[in-house]
Amino acid sequence: MNINPEFQSPERPNFEDVMAEGMDFLFKKFILPETKKLDQDDLETVALIGIAFKDIASQAEAYYQLQEQGYEKNPNSLN
């Protein structure tokens, strides 16, 4: 892989959007072609993993926004 060390993204990507794109890719590339081989327990496990990944991304985005805005400026802050 060739990574340009001088690359500067114009803005920080949203963690939830990045996770959604990654999950969509994995689903289309690896899970969907194998669905006929998966039983109900496997499908439920895949669904639970997806829910956990979405929750992790949501929490990561919220944490980053807290750090970015500062605790005083955040309307949800108890400070």
C-alpha positions in Angstrom: 0.0 0.0 0.0 1.3 3.4 -0.9 0.4 6.1 1.6 1.2 9.7 0.9 2.6 11.1 4.2 1.8 14.6 3.1 -1.9 13.9 2.5 -4.2 16.1 4.6 -7.9 15.4 4.6 -10.0 18.5 4.4 -12.1 17.4 7.4 -12.3 14.6 9.9 -14.5 11.8 8.8 -17.5 11.0 11.0 -16.9 7.7 12.9 -20.5 6.6 12.3 -20.2 7.1 8.5 -16.9 5.3 8.3 -18.3 2.4 10.3 -21.4 2.2 8.1 -19.3 2.2 5.0 -17.1 -0.5 6.4 -20.0 -2.7 7.5 -21.7 -2.3 4.1 -18.5 -3.4 2.4 -18.1 -6.4 4.6 -21.8 -7.4 4.3 -21.7 -7.2 0.5 -18.3 -8.8 0.0 -18.3 -11.5 2.6 -21.6 -12.1 4.4 -24.2 -11.8 1.6 -22.5 -14.4 -0.6 -22.5 -16.8 2.4 -26.0 -16.3 3.7 -27.2 -19.7 2.3 -24.6 -21.4 4.4 -25.5 -19.6 7.6 -28.0 -20.9 10.1 -30.3 -18.8 12.3 -27.8 -18.6 15.1 -25.1 -17.3 12.7 -27.4 -14.6 11.3 -28.3 -13.5 14.8 -24.6 -13.3 15.7 -23.9 -11.2 12.7 -26.8 -8.9 13.6 -25.5 -8.5 17.2 -22.0 -7.7 15.9 -23.5 -5.1 13.6 -25.4 -3.5 16.5 -22.3 -3.5 18.6 -20.2 -1.9 15.9 -22.8 0.8 15.4 -22.9 1.5 19.1 -19.1 1.7 19.3 -19.0 4.1 16.4 -21.8 6.3 17.9 -19.9 6.4 21.3 -16.6 7.2 19.5 -18.2 10.1 17.6 -19.9 11.5 20.8 -16.6 11.2 22.7 -14.7 13.0 19.9 -17.2 15.8 19.7 -17.0 16.2 23.5 -13.2 16.5 23.2 -13.4 18.8 20.2 -16.0 21.2 21.7 -14.8 21.1 25.2 -16.9 20.3 28.2 -18.1 23.8 28.9 -19.4 24.4 25.4 -21.3 21.1 25.1 -25.0 21.6 25.8 -25.2 18.1 27.4 -22.4 18.8 29.8 -23.1 18.8 33.5 -20.3 21.3 34.2 
